[in-house]
Amino acid sequence: MPRKNKSSVSAVENKGTTNDTEQSKSIKAEDPDNVKSESVLDLSKFKFEKKSRVKIEFENDSPTKDVPDKKGLWEPANWKDFLVNLRIMRANNDAPVDSMGCHMCMDENAPPKVIRYQSLISLMLSSQTKDQVTFAAMERLRSKGLTVDNVLAMSDEELGQLIYPVGFWKTKVKYIKKTTQTLKEQYDGDIPDSVEKLCKLTGVGPKMAHICMKVAWNKVTGIGVDTHVHRISNRIGWVKKPTATPEETRKSLQTWLPFDLWSEVNHLMVGFGQTICLPVGPMCHECLNRDICPSSDKGRKSPSKKSPTKKSPKRRKVKEIKQEDR
């Protein structure tokens, strides 16, 4: 049997393959569904659905990392506990400052301008003077009409008799007269409304200015640091380094004490210093902060209930014998 030529066989196979391809193309062309499925891709199964966010809440008592306030600035240890105890000890409002402080010395029925002037005068008198003495002097001044015009009409001698015996009363007569004249000429009988301007008045310092801004203008501009606040702040360690002046104490306190406590801390410490944390012989045994105060061992001890020991009669006899021998 004669063999087929390989070239002819391949040609036949190629022809068959070509025919099959052409047939399949014609079938697809004739079927519109196939054409649509090939040209349009169904993307519904690939659609991205945005998932809702999951809110994660932590329990209040879960452990958290302590983050220092004010970018890690220094603050005294246990100061919040100390403050709570201060409020408890001052809750009765039984200190002289509560009833006779500068904020209690004005005539509430007077015009606002007169009330502000009286608040400034009371602060000027309070320097180096107990609240009881200042309050009494203000009552005498008010009985004569404590206004700018009335003070300017008084002689120095009359004014001195009214404010005596406040501390440095002769010097304060000059300060009050000069400051009142300045108020008359430059502020139409009113007082300045800023610490900077108040401090330019004769006899007015930063402590008076900051307290005056709160009492007269109801604005908190700084901590009023008097001798009580200055002394106690150093005793309880509320200043980073011991301070020599009230102004240094004010600046140190304002570096860490929250602003919303600036007005309160003066009233708390003044009364505390008048009743318990006394300048000499502080009543540490009555203080609620005795366990956390660094100066608690330097104050007055709790009075002993034991009767004082009596000298034995033998010792007396020995002394009498020695005296007779002499």
matplotlib code that plots the C-alpha trace (Angstrom):
import matplotlib.pyplot as plt

x = [0.0, 1.5, 2.5, 0.8, 3.0, 3.6, 3.1, -0.3, -1.4, -0.4, -2.2, -5.3, -5.1, -4.5, -7.5, -9.7, -8.5, -9.2, -12.7, -13.4, -12.3, -14.3, -17.4, -17.0, -16.6, -19.8, -21.6, -20.6, -21.5, -24.9, -25.5, -26.2, -26.0, -22.5, -21.6, -23.0, -21.3, -18.0, -18.3, -19.9, -18.4, -20.6, -18.9, -21.6, -19.7, -16.6, -18.4, -16.6, -18.8, -17.5, -17.9, -19.0, -16.3, -16.2, -16.1, -13.9, -14.5, -12.3, -13.5, -13.0, -11.0, -8.8, -5.1, -3.9, -0.5, 0.0, 0.6, 2.2, 0.2, 1.6, 4.3, 6.0, 6.3, 7.1, 4.3, 4.4, 3.6, 0.1, -1.0, -4.5, -4.9, -3.6, -6.1, -9.0, -8.0, -7.7, -11.2, -12.5, -10.6, -11.9, -15.5, -16.7, -15.5, -14.3, -11.3, -11.1, -10.7, -14.1, -16.0, -13.6, -11.4, -11.0, -13.9, -16.2, -15.1, -17.1, -20.5, -22.6, -25.2, -22.7, -22.3, -19.9, -17.2, -17.2, -17.2, -14.1, -12.4, -13.2, -11.8, -8.5, -8.3, -9.1, -6.2, -3.8, -4.7, -4.4, -0.7, 1.1, -2.2, -4.6, -8.1, -9.8, -7.9, -8.4, -12.1, -12.5, -10.6, -12.7, -15.9, -14.6, -13.7, -17.1, -18.9, -17.2, -18.1, -15.3, -15.2, -12.5, -13.7, -14.2, -10.7, -9.1, -11.0, -9.7, -6.5, -3.7, -4.3, -8.0, -7.2, -4.5, -6.9, -9.5, -7.1, -5.0, -3.8, -3.2, 0.4, 2.6, -0.4, 1.6, 3.1, -0.3, -1.9, 0.6, 0.0, -3.8, -3.8, -1.4, -3.1, -6.6, -5.3, -4.1, -7.4, -9.2, -6.9, -6.3, -9.2, -12.2, -12.4, -12.4, -9.5, -7.4, -8.7, -5.3, -2.5, 0.1, -1.8, -2.7, 1.0, 1.9, -0.2, 1.6, 1.5, 0.1, 2.0, 1.4, -0.4, -2.9, -3.3, -4.2, -6.6, -8.1, -8.7, -10.7, -12.7, -13.3, -13.4, -14.2, -11.2, -8.6, -5.2, -2.9, -2.6, -2.7, 0.2, 0.3, 2.4, 0.2, 0.3, 4.0, 4.7, 2.4, 3.5, 7.1, 6.1, 4.1, 6.5, 4.3, 7.3, 10.0, 12.7, 12.4, 11.3, 12.4, 9.5, 5.8, 6.3, 8.7, 6.1, 3.4, 5.5, 6.4, 2.8, 1.5, 3.9, 2.0, -1.2, -4.3, -5.7, -9.2, -7.7, -5.8, -8.7, -9.5, -6.1, -5.6, -8.8, -8.1, -4.5, -5.1, -7.8, -5.7, -2.8, -5.0, -6.4, -4.1, -0.8, 0.2, 3.4, 4.7, 3.7, 1.5, -1.2, 0.1, -1.7, -5.1, -4.1, -5.5, -2.4, 0.0, 0.8, 1.7, 3.1, 7.0, 6.9, 4.5, 7.3, 8.3, 4.9, 3.2, 2.9, -0.4, -0.9, -0.1, -2.8, -0.3, 0.2, 3.6, 6.1, 6.9, 10.3, 11.0, 11.4, 14.8, 16.2, 14.9, 16.6, 19.9, 19.7, 18.9, 21.9, 24.3, 23.0, 23.6, 27.1, 27.9]
y = [0.0, 3.3, 5.7, 9.1, 12.1, 13.8, 17.2, 16.3, 14.9, 18.0, 20.1, 18.1, 18.5, 22.2, 22.5, 20.7, 22.8, 25.9, 24.8, 24.0, 27.5, 29.2, 27.2, 28.1, 31.8, 31.6, 30.0, 32.6, 35.3, 33.8, 33.5, 37.0, 35.8, 34.6, 38.0, 39.9, 37.7, 38.2, 41.9, 42.9, 41.7, 41.3, 43.4, 42.9, 40.1, 42.3, 45.2, 46.7, 47.2, 49.6, 48.1, 50.3, 51.2, 49.3, 51.5, 50.2, 51.4, 50.8, 50.3, 53.1, 51.0, 49.6, 50.3, 53.4, 55.0, 58.0, 61.0, 64.0, 67.3, 70.3, 68.4, 67.0, 70.2, 69.8, 69.6, 68.9, 65.4, 64.9, 68.4, 67.3, 65.5, 68.5, 70.7, 68.5, 68.6, 72.4, 72.7, 70.5, 72.5, 75.8, 74.6, 76.4, 79.8, 80.6, 82.6, 86.4, 86.7, 85.2, 87.9, 90.8, 90.3, 93.0, 91.6, 92.4, 96.0, 97.8, 99.4, 97.2, 99.9, 102.4, 103.0, 100.5, 103.1, 103.9, 100.2, 99.6, 102.6, 101.2, 97.8, 99.4, 101.4, 98.3, 96.5, 99.3, 99.4, 95.6, 95.5, 94.3, 94.6, 92.1, 91.8, 92.9, 96.2, 96.9, 96.2, 98.6, 101.3, 100.9, 101.2, 104.6, 105.8, 104.7, 106.6, 109.8, 108.9, 106.9, 108.5, 110.0, 113.6, 113.1, 111.7, 114.5, 117.0, 115.4, 116.7, 114.3, 114.5, 113.6, 110.7, 109.4, 109.4, 107.4, 104.7, 104.4, 101.8, 100.0, 99.1, 102.0, 104.3, 107.5, 106.2, 104.9, 108.4, 109.7, 106.8, 107.0, 110.8, 110.5, 107.5, 109.1, 112.3, 110.1, 108.4, 111.8, 113.2, 110.2, 107.7, 110.0, 108.8, 105.1, 102.6, 101.1, 97.8, 96.1, 94.8, 96.8, 100.1, 99.3, 98.6, 102.1, 103.6, 104.7, 102.1, 99.3, 96.1, 92.9, 91.1, 94.0, 94.4, 90.7, 90.6, 94.0, 92.7, 89.8, 91.8, 95.0, 93.8, 90.0, 89.1, 86.4, 87.7, 85.9, 84.5, 87.0, 86.0, 87.6, 86.7, 83.7, 82.2, 82.9, 81.2, 78.1, 77.5, 77.1, 75.0, 72.5, 72.3, 73.8, 75.7, 73.8, 75.8, 77.9, 81.4, 84.6, 87.0, 86.7, 87.7, 84.7, 82.5, 83.7, 83.0, 79.5, 78.6, 79.7, 77.4, 74.3, 75.2, 74.9, 78.3, 77.5, 77.3, 80.6, 82.5, 79.9, 79.2, 82.7, 82.5, 78.9, 79.6, 82.9, 81.4, 78.3, 80.5, 82.5, 79.5, 76.4, 77.0, 79.9, 81.9, 80.8, 77.5, 76.1, 73.7, 70.7, 68.3, 69.7, 69.7, 67.0, 67.2, 66.3, 62.9, 64.3, 67.8, 67.9, 70.4, 68.6, 67.7, 71.3, 72.5, 72.5, 69.1, 67.7, 68.7, 65.8, 64.5, 63.4, 65.7, 67.4, 65.4, 66.7, 66.8, 64.2, 65.3, 63.6, 65.9, 68.9, 67.8, 67.3, 70.8, 72.2, 70.4, 71.7, 75.2, 74.9, 73.6, 76.7]
z = [0.0, -1.0, 1.8, 2.1, 1.7, 5.1, 3.6, 2.3, 5.6, 7.5, 5.0, 5.4, 9.3, 9.0, 6.8, 9.3, 12.1, 10.1, 9.4, 13.0, 14.1, 11.5, 12.5, 16.2, 15.3, 13.2, 16.1, 18.6, 16.1, 15.6, 19.5, 20.9, 24.5, 24.1, 22.6, 25.5, 28.1, 26.5, 26.0, 29.4, 32.7, 35.7, 38.5, 41.2, 42.8, 43.1, 44.7, 47.8, 50.8, 53.5, 56.9, 59.9, 62.4, 65.6, 68.7, 71.4, 75.0, 78.0, 81.5, 83.9, 86.3, 83.6, 84.1, 82.3, 82.0, 84.1, 81.9, 83.7, 83.5, 81.7, 79.9, 82.9, 85.0, 88.6, 91.2, 94.9, 96.2, 97.7, 96.9, 95.9, 99.3, 101.0, 99.2, 100.1, 103.8, 103.6, 102.4, 105.2, 107.8, 106.4, 105.9, 109.1, 107.9, 111.4, 110.6, 110.9, 107.1, 106.6, 108.3, 108.3, 105.2, 102.6, 100.6, 103.5, 104.1, 101.3, 101.4, 99.2, 98.8, 97.3, 93.5, 91.8, 91.3, 95.1, 96.0, 93.8, 95.5, 99.0, 98.0, 97.0, 100.3, 102.4, 100.7, 101.3, 105.0, 105.3, 104.7, 107.9, 109.7, 111.2, 109.6, 112.8, 112.8, 109.1, 109.4, 112.3, 110.4, 107.3, 109.4, 110.8, 107.3, 105.9, 108.7, 107.3, 103.7, 102.1, 98.6, 96.5, 97.1, 100.9, 101.4, 99.4, 101.6, 104.8, 106.5, 107.0, 110.7, 110.5, 108.1, 110.4, 113.4, 111.4, 110.3, 113.5, 114.7, 111.3, 110.7, 109.4, 109.6, 109.0, 105.8, 104.7, 105.1, 102.5, 100.2, 100.4, 99.8, 96.8, 95.2, 95.6, 93.9, 91.0, 90.7, 90.6, 87.9, 85.7, 86.2, 86.9, 90.5, 89.5, 89.9, 87.1, 85.6, 85.1, 87.4, 85.6, 86.1, 89.7, 90.6, 89.4, 92.1, 95.2, 98.0, 95.8, 95.2, 93.2, 96.0, 96.4, 92.7, 92.0, 94.9, 93.9, 90.4, 91.8, 94.4, 92.5, 88.9, 89.3, 87.2, 88.2, 87.1, 89.6, 93.1, 95.9, 98.1, 101.5, 104.5, 105.3, 101.8, 101.6, 104.9, 104.4, 100.8, 102.0, 105.0, 103.1, 100.1, 97.5, 96.1, 94.3, 96.0, 99.2, 98.3, 100.1, 99.1, 98.5, 94.9, 94.4, 96.0, 93.6, 90.6, 91.8, 92.7, 89.3, 87.4, 88.5, 90.4, 88.0, 87.1, 88.4, 91.9, 91.9, 93.5, 96.1, 97.4, 98.9, 100.9, 102.1, 103.2, 104.9, 107.1, 107.7, 108.7, 111.1, 112.9, 112.7, 110.8, 113.0, 112.4, 115.8, 117.4, 114.6, 115.8, 113.9, 116.2, 115.0, 111.3, 109.0, 106.9, 109.7, 108.1, 104.7, 105.7, 105.6, 108.5, 110.8, 113.3, 113.8, 115.2, 118.5, 120.0, 121.3, 124.9, 127.3, 129.6, 132.2, 135.2, 135.4, 137.4, 140.8, 142.2, 144.8, 148.4, 148.5, 145.9, 147.7, 150.9, 149.1, 147.7, 151.2, 152.6, 150.0, 150.6, 154.3, 153.7, 151.7]

ax = plt.figure().add_subplot(projection="3d")
ax.plot(x, y, z, "-o")
ax.set_aspect("equal")
plt.show()
